[in-house]
Amino acid sequence: MRKIISLNENWVFTQSGQSTEVNLPHTWNAVDGQDGGNDYFRGVCLYTRTLDKPVMEEGTRVYLEVCGAAMSAQVSLNGKLLASHQGGYSAFRVELTEYLQERNELAISVDNGDNDIVYPQKADFTFYGGLYRDVNLILVPETHFDLSYCGAPGIKVTPEVDLRTGTARVTVETWQVGQGDVTITIDGANGQSQRVSPDGNHATAVFTIENVHLWDGVEDPYLYTAAAALDSGDQISARFGCRHYEINAEKGFLLNGRSYPLRGVSRHQDHKGVGNALTMEHHRQDMAIVRELGANTLRLAHYQHAQEFYDLCDENGIIVWAEIPYITMHMKNGRENTLRQMEELVAQCYNHPSIVVWGLSNEITAASAVNEDLMENHRLLNDLCHRLDTTRLTTMANVFMLETDSPILDIPDVNSYNLYFGWYLGELEQNEEFFDEYHSKYPDRPIGFSEYGADANPGFQNSRPEKGDYSESYQAVYHEHMLEMIEKRPWLWATHVWNLFDFAADGRDEGGKHGENQKGLVTFDRQTRKDAFYLYKAAWNKEPMVHICGSRYVDRAEDVTEVKVYSNADEVSLYVDGKHFATQEGHRVFRFQVPISEGHTAGAQGESMEKHVTEHVIEARAAGQSESILIRRVEKENPDYIFVKKQDVVNWFDQEALDPDCFSVSDTLADLRANPEAGAIVEQMMAKGAASRGDVAESVKDNPALQRMMGRMTLISLLKQAGNIEEESIRQLNRVLQGIRKTV
């Protein structure tokens, strides 16, 4: 009989000559990988423990299973090197049988250091090191299901659904070591069973399920179980789901014959103070938040995630984009590693019905040219996916500046783009411009939206939110725009907010926090749901809800304050200090303009009145739900709410009267360049900037797509993003442009 023994306890961890006792899962970067400075330890550490020879019957084979060792690992037993593995996100196994003594010293060295072979090496997240998933011993009889191929389970289930007849043809394959027939059974299908004689080490059984119970997304994620047994007593099983899907350039994603728009989020596998050493409790917590949000899809970025989390996706009907960490930078020595990591991803995750696409790469042209070596790497990955799996499609997440006519887009079955207009650059409207242009130019190509987001520190609030202020307020405005844009374009086959949770990026130091990417809808510790979270909950979760934005924006200096409410009800009522203020009918976003006063306290007769702070309780009610917040009217804005950047450009131009018949810094770069006089001034200004930032200037000059995107941006937006520009210089530039009349 197969027996699994956990080896998670009693390890000695050694880093830089210092040893401590640890239990698994464990990472050595839980603290320094999250505190900023880009100085977290990257190198080799050692895990050792004693291992008594297990009690076992004659002929038993013993395998070591390592579920996650980041990024490369070497396994030794009693001083003898038995195996090496390169790839920090997939499982691998090593047979120990012939090397076991009565008492053994097991050592696993793990390396997350720089190299030019193993991905990832350059990306916007922390590359944690450690034995951060389970380590097990697996004991099997001499004749057993194979454990040696790519960490795979030894059983492969391929359901093919015929929606017209309501049947499914299910092919179950197994691989074994040793001779003997295999008994294969499908539970939940009237107990169908077949006894099969293998062809060599490979057995195949084909079943037909009548009146098949479909795996139908979040509404009904029904799972069958396929089990296989050998006469030796070894048994294995795999859950699977019967579903049919397609991706259409005009209709988007279809599940089981109906339109099923994929609308969801992305997830990184780390947690505040824990790093990537997640327990099952962490995985369940994350899935509960996904379900609360109402998302029906996850992009599990940017690498293979834990099998336990794919299982949760299967059980909850969450449709998954799974990918390898072939990211940002193409390495000429990394081709073999990309192929190996992809083979392990597909082999280990094949049976999960939640997975519908294999991701070849992410923003791989961000730091690499589209040359033949990069193209060939993608062709090989694409072919490998289709050779290992004839049922799923391939995709890519393309960086925004990649030209839409690039030949690399012809390689995967479907494509997606990562766009950050309205945050890193450009204006919000450029997101719809990009997709509308793409869809018009390539009406037969499915296109998705693989990343979009804006950083938000919940401590920062703004009654006049703007791009770059890192406020929770702007993130909400950003996502309101994006959600509306997405809903008007059902042909987007999948959209994924970047990101569900804030995550560690130790090289970051921005927005008032060190070492974090703050684009999450939920904070890194999972304790705070930002306002934008509730916007999507109102859109995607059918359970009645109401949420008042700005609960952390308590001190308000405006005479009339906007109270914004998110709800999936058609009507919201607002109460101020217990009295009904107004009722609005609408859709998802409800805005109330509420007067608030400072109030006065009367002094002695003849004395002046003294101002005092006035507090108000604001309550929203909708569909039997209610929520309240407290606000205070204050004289001056609370400085703690504002993210202050050195030499930040203020929005003076929003308040100044501009002659609309003349040019200004509020015009787009393209419009300014179209006028010879205004264009000459702009070119002179940009030439000065190029002298100090030649690297950036060259990258823009050589990238037509980036030039077009910049052309759509206002000049003031470009100047603000450039930074280090004096306000008076911009004022002077604006005065000059206001002296140039626009041609009619």
MOHU-V735117 format. One line per field, one symbol per residue. ss: DSSP state (2 for helix, 1 for strand, 0 for the rest). phi: phi as a letter, one per 40 degrees, with the letter a starting at -180 (. if undefined). psi: psi as a letter, one per 40 degrees, with the letter a starting at -180 (. if undefined). A space follows every 50 residues. Layout:
# MOHU-V735117
ss->???
phi->???
psi->???
This chain:
# MOHU-V735117
ss->00111100001111100111110000000000000000000001111111 11000000001111110011011111100111111100000111102220 00111111111000000000000000000110001111110001100000 00001111111100001111111111100001111110000111110010 01111111100000112221100111111100001111110000111100 01111001100111111000100010000222222222222220001111 00000022222222220011111000100000002222222222222220 00001111111100000000022222222222222222000011111110 00000022220000111100100010002222222222222000001111 10000010000000000000122222222222222220000111111000 10111111110011111000010000001022222222220000011100 00001100011111111000111111001111111000111111100001 10000000011001111111110011111111100000222000000000 02222000000100000122222202222222222222222202222222 20022222222001222222220000222222222222001000
phi->.cbbbcbcbgcbbbbfgbbacbbccabcbcbccbbggfbccbibbbbbac accccaccgcbbbcbbcabbbbabbbbfgbcbababicbbcabbcbdcbc bcbbbcbbcbbbccabbbccbaacaccdbicbbcbbbbbbcdcaccbccf gccgbbbbcbcbcccgbbcbbbbbbabhchcbbbbbcgbfgcabbbcccg bbbbbbbbbcfccccbgccaccbcbbbbbbcchcbaaacabbabaabbcb cgcbbfgbcadcbabbbccbadgbgccccccccccccccdcccgcbabcc bbacccdcccdccdcbgccbbbabccagbcbccbddccccccccdcccbd cccccbbbccabfcccbaccbcccccdcccccccdcccacbbcbaabccd ccdcbccccccccbbabcbbcgbcagbdccccdccccccccbccbcbbbc aaiacacdccbacbcadgcfccccdccdcdccccccccbccccabbcbac bdacacccaaggbbgbcbcccbcdcgcbccdcdccccccbcccdaaaccg cccccbcccbbcbbbbacccabbbbbfgbcbabbcibgbbbbcbcbbcga bcccdgcccbcbcbbbcbbbbafgbaabbbbbcbcbdccccbcbbcfccc cccccccbcccbcacccccccccccdccccccccccccccccbcccdccc dcbdccccccccccccccccccgfbcccccdccccccccbcccc
psi->ihhhhhfeifihhhhfehiihiiiihiefddeeeeieffihhahihhiii hihihiihehihihhhehhhdiihhihfehhdiihhheeiiiihhedeeh adhihhhhhhhfihifdhiidhifihgiiigeaihihhhiidhiiheehf eieehhhhhhhhddefihhhhhiiiihiiiihhhihiefffhiihhhigb ehihhhihhifhhihfaddgghhihhiiiideehiiihiiihihiihhdd eahhhfeihghhhaiihifiihedaegiiddddddddddddddeieihhg ifihiidddddddddefhhhhiiifgidhhhdeedddddddddddddded ehddhdihhdihfeedeiigidddddddddddddddddheeiiiiihhid ehheehedeedidiiiihhfhecdiaideedddddddddddgeehhiige hiihihheehihegiiheeeiddddddddddddddddegeehdihhhgid iiihgeeigifeihfihfeieiideedhhiddddddddddhehhihhhif degdhheidhihhhhhieiehhhhhhfeihdihiiahdhhhhhhhiidii hhaiheiiihiihhihhhhhhhfeiiiiihihhidiihdeehhhihfihi fdeddihiheeiiieeiidddddehddddddddddddddddegddddddd degddddddddeiiddddddddifhidddddddddddeehiii.
